[in-house]
Amino acid sequence: MAGKDIGRRNFISTLAAASIAGAVAPALQAFSAVPSKRAGLLAALGGEPVRPAFKQWPKWPHVDERMIEEVVKTTKSGIWSRIQSPVNGAVATFEKQFAGLIGSEYCIGTGSGTQALAICVEAMGIGPGDEVITSPYTDFGTVSAILTSRALPVLADLDPDSYQLDPADVERKITPRTKAIMPVHIMGLPADMDKIMAIAAKHKLKVIEDACQGALAKYRGKSLGTIGDLGCFSFQASKSIACGEGGAVVGNDEALMDQCFTVHNHGTNRKGKHVTIGPKNRMNEFEASILNGQLPTATGRFLLRNKNAAYLSSKLKGFAGLVPQKQYEGTESGGYYNYAMSYKKEHFNNATRQQFLKALAAEGIALSPYIPNGLHREAWTDHILELEEYKDMFPAARLKAWREAVSSMPGCDRVCAEMIVLPGSGPLIAGTTDMDDIINAIMKVYENRDKLASL
Ligand SMILES: Cc1ncc(COP(=O)(O)O)c(C=O)c1O
């Protein structure tokens, strides 16, 4: 097997590096499974699909008896809000377990990842006139969390190979108004945290990690979310640990975490005193029950995602047509919200990404382009400039410079144009033979790349 892999790898490298003509036949021999199908007609053109329709992917969200039991227990108990049982209730239990799992001193359950991020911004005292640097390639919840406190989200461009914030651009975007950096661990893989933490230390900035996609992933021995000052998670239905809608803030600074608690509890502190401004963003006992039932098996699925991701990457190694997400030194594991790759059309006879995805879907492998546009291309960028409050908070020259900067994100544009993902929840927790189906389908489409233009 190893010999075959090496043969194929070397072969594909050769294909990628040089002219492809004449080299395809040995590649077919070197690649292991189902040669008759690979050699055949594209399913999109009437051939037999690599993966027949009866083969199902694992269902998502994960449901098991223990989760159901926890919800039933909570339903019967009548304790449905965390304030009814602040120490031993389902939310309090979840907070202790999740903090233990990721190695954080404190954890606060919230109603969503967006709420968790917004709580951090507010609790740090970041507000009108302040700036927070973050990524244009993320869920809008990241930016929304900064806008909620009426601070200015400043977007830095991406490293187009890792899809993560480019630390050099982060540093260029710092102004005297910058208060924090909010790195997003996109796809659940670690951002370039050594450099981001060094920049934050140099400029005395806070770091709020958006680890919404990165539960359980590790970087240099630390879980994502525990590297910066505060870390945030999402347990929305598609996430690897899911309860429909839910989130968490984690941190080690007791005073800051107390402030987060107070903010998320409509400004009311743990002693019941109404001391500040805040929304009501508490996790409820049902959400926590689903999570408590799920945590005992979450690590198993996390390990499986990592195993399958490593397997896919080993099969794609040296293949220039689909390049897996670059990982930074120090990455020990990933949350793998998605297994992400860059599609290089020049290696597919210049077929568009859409044509490639169409051919692949017909083979029974549904991959997707994920986020269509960077957030710098969405309407909020103009909307906030029209708001009187932003005009009051920031000098006109600053807003003009901000608008200009936000209009140019070439790294992010490239990521959006090339991105192809396999969902981490569902397909990435399937078996090795399912991963082989994915690779075989990719190779079949690759070998038929001269036919893609007709799709
Ligand atoms: C990177 C990232 N940040 C923030 C969020 C927001 O989390 P939620 O949907 O739980 O509000 C998400 C969820 O999609 C996300 O993927």
The ligand as an SDF file (V2000), in Angstrom:
LIG
                    3D

 16 16  0  0  0  0  0  0  0  0999 V2000
  -15.9950   31.3740   12.4460 C   0  0  0  0  0  0  0  0  0  0  0  0
  -17.3370   31.6380   13.0420 C   0  0  0  0  0  0  0  0  0  0  0  0
  -17.4960   32.7000   13.8430 N   0  0  0  0  0  0  0  0  0  0  0  0
  -18.6690   32.9780   14.4140 C   0  0  0  0  0  0  0  0  0  0  0  0
  -19.7700   32.1890   14.2110 C   0  0  0  0  0  0  0  0  0  0  0  0
  -21.0510   32.5560   14.8570 C   0  0  0  0  0  0  0  0  0  0  0  0
  -21.5450   31.5180   15.6640 O   0  0  0  0  0  0  0  0  0  0  0  0
  -23.1190   31.3360   15.8590 P   0  0  0  0  0  0  0  0  0  0  0  0
  -23.6980   30.8850   14.5560 O   0  0  0  0  0  0  0  0  0  0  0  0
  -23.2420   30.2860   16.9150 O   0  0  0  0  0  0  0  0  0  0  0  0
  -23.6540   32.6240   16.2920 O   0  0  0  0  0  0  0  0  0  0  0  0
  -19.6570   31.0660   13.3920 C   0  0  0  0  0  0  0  0  0  0  0  0
  -20.8090   30.1960   13.1320 C   0  0  0  0  0  0  0  0  0  0  0  0
  -21.1570   29.9160   12.0020 O   0  0  0  0  0  0  0  0  0  0  0  0
  -18.4190   30.7900   12.7780 C   0  0  0  0  0  0  0  0  0  0  0  0
  -18.2650   29.7410   11.9670 O   0  0  0  0  0  0  0  0  0  0  0  0
  1  2  1  0
  2  3  1  0
  2 15  2  0
  3  4  2  0
  4  5  1  0
  5  6  1  0
  5 12  2  0
  6  7  1  0
  7  8  1  0
  8  9  2  0
  8 10  1  0
  8 11  1  0
 12 13  1  0
 12 15  1  0
 13 14  2  0
 15 16  1  0
M  END
$$$$
